[in-house]
Amino acid sequence: MGRSQSGGSRSSSQKRRRGFRPRRKKVCYFCTVMGVSIDYKDSDLMRRFISDRGKISPRRRTGTCPRHQRELARHIKKAREIALIPYTIN
């Protein structure tokens, strides 16, 4: 006669959506923390924005704004040139 629906017949896409949480938007570290400026001599701060292979991390990963990302890249390159930060990490 009619269709009977069983309680446990959900599709896999419905199960996946159940645990979905929207991602929190990343905020620029340099815009939020007052008093912190980008300086090529501060190698500890520079290392925070470099990957484990020595690459400059992209904006989508670090959450920095475009202005600070450009400035950060410029200072990282300057620090590499005067050997404060290695070009590659072995």
Secondary structure, DSSP 4 states (H G I P E B T S, - for coil): ------TT---HHHHHHHT--PPPPP--HHHHSTT----TT-HHHHHHTB-TTSPBPPHHHH---HHHHHHHHHHHHHHHHTTSS-SS--
